[in-house]
């Protein structure tokens, strides 16, 4: 029979059969991970800055105390006190260096995730060609539908996911036939009918 349905309706049904929800969920998770990483990085930087200010205040207090000690008396343990102050200064400098290195590492991680997100955005919800090819190999239904399309047959599913309608195109005659698939007929019957329809 000739196709009585509106091509726009057929296209709409075809688009409706695509499942892009898993890809959208994956992109959403990446965005959420980026946001979480940025928040964690900001928190660690604030904590590091707070710790550095505290250490700086301690250093200033110790330096003042040291100066007052030198002015008040010249005790036998003066040399050991100087060594202790030098040790604390070294620890403070090392802590500041470690915090700076950690901050740079977090920035590199963030840039890497941003690049990955941009790459995923460019690939689109269906992924790159390799991903789509692997999906077709892993899913026998997609592979069968692809073979049908190469033969000029588009199979449509209903709301329950059952494929119960086939649109057969005869390019030589320019004819289009819509066949409602009934389970009471065998696969051999429909295969023979499809083949006869394509050959005209």
Secondary structure as a PSIPRED ss2 file (coil, helix, strand):
# PSIPRED VFORMAT (PSIPRED V4.0)

   1 X C   1.000  0.000  0.000
   2 X C   1.000  0.000  0.000
   3 X C   1.000  0.000  0.000
   4 X C   1.000  0.000  0.000
   5 X C   1.000  0.000  0.000
   6 X C   1.000  0.000  0.000
   7 X H   0.000  1.000  0.000
   8 X H   0.000  1.000  0.000
   9 X H   0.000  1.000  0.000
  10 X H   0.000  1.000  0.000
  11 X H   0.000  1.000  0.000
  12 X H   0.000  1.000  0.000
  13 X H   0.000  1.000  0.000
  14 X H   0.000  1.000  0.000
  15 X H   0.000  1.000  0.000
  16 X H   0.000  1.000  0.000
  17 X C   1.000  0.000  0.000
  18 X C   1.000  0.000  0.000
  19 X C   1.000  0.000  0.000
  20 X C   1.000  0.000  0.000
  21 X H   0.000  1.000  0.000
  22 X H   0.000  1.000  0.000
  23 X H   0.000  1.000  0.000
  24 X H   0.000  1.000  0.000
  25 X H   0.000  1.000  0.000
  26 X H   0.000  1.000  0.000
  27 X H   0.000  1.000  0.000
  28 X H   0.000  1.000  0.000
  29 X H   0.000  1.000  0.000
  30 X H   0.000  1.000  0.000
  31 X H   0.000  1.000  0.000
  32 X H   0.000  1.000  0.000
  33 X H   0.000  1.000  0.000
  34 X H   0.000  1.000  0.000
  35 X H   0.000  1.000  0.000
  36 X H   0.000  1.000  0.000
  37 X H   0.000  1.000  0.000
  38 X H   0.000  1.000  0.000
  39 X H   0.000  1.000  0.000
  40 X H   0.000  1.000  0.000
  41 X H   0.000  1.000  0.000
  42 X H   0.000  1.000  0.000
  43 X H   0.000  1.000  0.000
  44 X H   0.000  1.000  0.000
  45 X H   0.000  1.000  0.000
  46 X H   0.000  1.000  0.000
  47 X H   0.000  1.000  0.000
  48 X H   0.000  1.000  0.000
  49 X H   0.000  1.000  0.000
  50 X H   0.000  1.000  0.000
  51 X H   0.000  1.000  0.000
  52 X H   0.000  1.000  0.000
  53 X H   0.000  1.000  0.000
  54 X H   0.000  1.000  0.000
  55 X H   0.000  1.000  0.000
  56 X H   0.000  1.000  0.000
  57 X H   0.000  1.000  0.000
  58 X H   0.000  1.000  0.000
  59 X H   0.000  1.000  0.000
  60 X H   0.000  1.000  0.000
  61 X H   0.000  1.000  0.000
  62 X H   0.000  1.000  0.000
  63 X H   0.000  1.000  0.000
  64 X H   0.000  1.000  0.000
  65 X H   0.000  1.000  0.000
  66 X H   0.000  1.000  0.000
  67 X H   0.000  1.000  0.000
  68 X H   0.000  1.000  0.000
  69 X H   0.000  1.000  0.000
  70 X H   0.000  1.000  0.000
  71 X H   0.000  1.000  0.000
  72 X H   0.000  1.000  0.000
  73 X C   1.000  0.000  0.000
  74 X C   1.000  0.000  0.000
  75 X C   1.000  0.000  0.000
  76 X C   1.000  0.000  0.000
  77 X C   1.000  0.000  0.000
  78 X H   0.000  1.000  0.000
  79 X H   0.000  1.000  0.000
  80 X H   0.000  1.000  0.000
  81 X H   0.000  1.000  0.000
  82 X H   0.000  1.000  0.000
  83 X H   0.000  1.000  0.000
  84 X H   0.000  1.000  0.000
  85 X H   0.000  1.000  0.000
  86 X H   0.000  1.000  0.000
  87 X H   0.000  1.000  0.000
  88 X H   0.000  1.000  0.000
  89 X H   0.000  1.000  0.000
  90 X H   0.000  1.000  0.000
  91 X H   0.000  1.000  0.000
  92 X H   0.000  1.000  0.000
  93 X H   0.000  1.000  0.000
  94 X H   0.000  1.000  0.000
  95 X H   0.000  1.000  0.000
  96 X H   0.000  1.000  0.000
  97 X H   0.000  1.000  0.000
  98 X H   0.000  1.000  0.000
  99 X H   0.000  1.000  0.000
 100 X H   0.000  1.000  0.000
 101 X H   0.000  1.000  0.000
 102 X H   0.000  1.000  0.000
 103 X H   0.000  1.000  0.000
 104 X H   0.000  1.000  0.000
 105 X H   0.000  1.000  0.000
 106 X H   0.000  1.000  0.000
 107 X H   0.000  1.000  0.000
 108 X H   0.000  1.000  0.000
 109 X H   0.000  1.000  0.000
 110 X H   0.000  1.000  0.000
 111 X H   0.000  1.000  0.000
 112 X H   0.000  1.000  0.000
 113 X H   0.000  1.000  0.000
 114 X H   0.000  1.000  0.000
 115 X H   0.000  1.000  0.000
 116 X H   0.000  1.000  0.000
 117 X H   0.000  1.000  0.000
 118 X H   0.000  1.000  0.000
 119 X H   0.000  1.000  0.000
 120 X H   0.000  1.000  0.000
 121 X H   0.000  1.000  0.000
 122 X H   0.000  1.000  0.000
 123 X H   0.000  1.000  0.000
 124 X C   1.000  0.000  0.000
 125 X C   1.000  0.000  0.000
 126 X C   1.000  0.000  0.000
 127 X C   1.000  0.000  0.000
 128 X C   1.000  0.000  0.000
 129 X H   0.000  1.000  0.000
 130 X H   0.000  1.000  0.000
 131 X H   0.000  1.000  0.000
 132 X H   0.000  1.000  0.000
 133 X H   0.000  1.000  0.000
 134 X H   0.000  1.000  0.000
 135 X H   0.000  1.000  0.000
 136 X H   0.000  1.000  0.000
 137 X H   0.000  1.000  0.000
 138 X H   0.000  1.000  0.000
 139 X C   1.000  0.000  0.000
 140 X H   0.000  1.000  0.000
 141 X H   0.000  1.000  0.000
 142 X H   0.000  1.000  0.000
 143 X H   0.000  1.000  0.000
 144 X H   0.000  1.000  0.000
 145 X H   0.000  1.000  0.000
 146 X H   0.000  1.000  0.000
 147 X H   0.000  1.000  0.000
 148 X H   0.000  1.000  0.000
 149 X H   0.000  1.000  0.000
 150 X H   0.000  1.000  0.000
 151 X C   1.000  0.000  0.000
 152 X C   1.000  0.000  0.000
 153 X E   0.000  0.000  1.000
 154 X E   0.000  0.000  1.000
 155 X E   0.000  0.000  1.000
 156 X E   0.000  0.000  1.000
 157 X E   0.000  0.000  1.000
 158 X C   1.000  0.000  0.000
 159 X C   1.000  0.000  0.000
 160 X C   1.000  0.000  0.000
 161 X C   1.000  0.000  0.000
 162 X C   1.000  0.000  0.000
 163 X E   0.000  0.000  1.000
 164 X E   0.000  0.000  1.000
 165 X E   0.000  0.000  1.000
 166 X E   0.000  0.000  1.000
 167 X E   0.000  0.000  1.000
 168 X E   0.000  0.000  1.000
 169 X E   0.000  0.000  1.000
 170 X E   0.000  0.000  1.000
 171 X C   1.000  0.000  0.000
 172 X C   1.000  0.000  0.000
 173 X C   1.000  0.000  0.000
 174 X C   1.000  0.000  0.000
 175 X E   0.000  0.000  1.000
 176 X E   0.000  0.000  1.000
 177 X E   0.000  0.000  1.000
 178 X E   0.000  0.000  1.000
 179 X E   0.000  0.000  1.000
 180 X E   0.000  0.000  1.000
 181 X C   1.000  0.000  0.000
 182 X C   1.000  0.000  0.000
 183 X C   1.000  0.000  0.000
 184 X C   1.000  0.000  0.000
 185 X C   1.000  0.000  0.000
 186 X C   1.000  0.000  0.000
 187 X H   0.000  1.000  0.000
 188 X H   0.000  1.000  0.000
 189 X H   0.000  1.000  0.000
 190 X H   0.000  1.000  0.000
 191 X H   0.000  1.000  0.000
 192 X H   0.000  1.000  0.000
 193 X H   0.000  1.000  0.000
 194 X H   0.000  1.000  0.000
 195 X H   0.000  1.000  0.000
 196 X H   0.000  1.000  0.000
 197 X H   0.000  1.000  0.000
 198 X H   0.000  1.000  0.000
 199 X H   0.000  1.000  0.000
 200 X C   1.000  0.000  0.000
